[in-house]
């Protein structure tokens, strides 16, 4: 993982931790939701995290992309899986999604 990407991920995690201290009930509820949504089932956790990252592409949320790609890589998701899902994100998100899809691919590569 590149130093810049590591620093950006730590920054996202720190901001989230500060928010969790400020509104613990909301964030603990959100964590339970997230854990339930990404647990193993018919789809692997890695694929679910890639889907979340590509939804971040369509929502233009770079921090979401970084957070979920980091989790996807921890679960063994591949670059090719991401590339295929980015195609769908571009289809659904249009021009702005192209910009964020490029950012997502750059982030994924930096996490390698």
C-alpha positions in Angstrom: 0.0 0.0 0.0 1.4 3.4 -0.9 2.2 5.8 1.9 -0.3 8.3 0.7 -3.1 5.7 0.4 -2.2 4.4 3.9 -2.4 7.9 5.3 -5.7 8.6 3.6 -7.2 5.3 4.9 -6.0 6.2 8.4 -7.6 9.6 8.1 -11.0 8.1 7.1 -10.7 5.7 10.0 -9.8 8.5 12.5 -12.7 10.7 11.3 -15.1 7.7 11.7 -13.7 7.0 15.2 -14.3 10.6 16.2 -17.8 10.5 14.9 -18.4 7.2 16.7 -17.4 8.9 20.0 -19.8 11.7 19.3 -22.8 9.5 18.2 -22.0 6.0 19.5 -25.5 4.7 19.2 -25.8 5.6 15.5 -22.4 4.3 14.6 -22.8 1.1 16.5 -26.1 0.5 14.7 -24.5 1.3 11.4 -21.6 -1.1 12.2 -24.1 -3.9 12.9 -25.9 -3.1 9.6 -22.6 -3.2 7.8 -21.4 -6.4 9.4 -24.8 -8.1 8.5 -24.7 -6.9 4.9 -21.1 -8.1 4.3 -21.1 -11.4 6.1 -20.5 -14.5 3.9 -23.6 -15.9 2.1 -24.2 -16.6 -1.6 -21.8 -13.7 -2.3 -18.4 -13.6 -0.7 -17.5 -10.7 1.6 -14.8 -9.6 -0.9 -17.4 -9.3 -3.7 -19.8 -7.5 -1.4 -17.1 -5.0 -0.5 -16.3 -4.5 -4.2 -20.0 -3.8 -4.8 -20.0 -1.3 -2.0 -16.9 0.4 -3.5 -18.5 0.6 -6.9 -21.6 2.1 -5.3 -19.2 4.6 -3.8 -18.1 5.4 -7.4 -21.7 6.1 -8.5 -22.2 8.2 -5.3 -18.9 10.1 -5.9 -17.6 9.2 -2.5 -13.8 8.8 -2.6 -13.6 7.9 1.1 -16.2 5.2 0.6 -14.2 3.8 -2.3 -11.0 3.7 -0.3 -12.6 2.1 2.8 -14.4 -0.6 0.9 -11.6 -1.4 -1.5 -9.3 -1.9 1.5 -11.8 -4.3 3.0 -12.3 -6.0 -0.4 -8.5 -6.6 -0.7 -8.4 -8.0 2.8 -11.1 -10.5 1.7 -9.0 -11.5 -1.4 -11.0 -9.6 -4.1 -9.2 -9.3 -7.4 -8.4 -6.4 -9.7 -10.3 -8.1 -12.5 -13.5 -8.4 -10.4 -13.2 -4.7 -9.6 -12.7 -3.8 -13.3 -15.8 -5.7 -14.3 -17.9 -4.0 -11.6 -16.5 -0.6 -12.5 -17.9 -1.1 -16.0 -21.3 -1.5 -14.5 -20.8 1.6 -12.3 -19.9 3.7 -15.3 -23.0 2.4 -17.1 -25.2 3.4 -14.3 -23.3 6.6 -13.2 -22.3 8.1 -16.5 -19.5 10.7 -16.9 -18.9 11.4 -13.3 -18.6 7.7 -12.5 -15.9 7.5 -15.2 -13.8 9.9 -13.1 -14.4 8.0 -9.9 -13.9 4.6 -11.5 -10.4 5.8 -12.5 -9.8 6.9 -8.9 -11.1 3.5 -7.7 -8.7 1.6 -9.9 -5.8 3.8 -8.9 -6.7 3.3 -5.2 -6.9 -0.5 -5.7 -3.5 -0.6 -7.3 -2.1 1.6 -4.5 -3.4 -0.9 -2.0 -1.4 -3.7 -3.6 
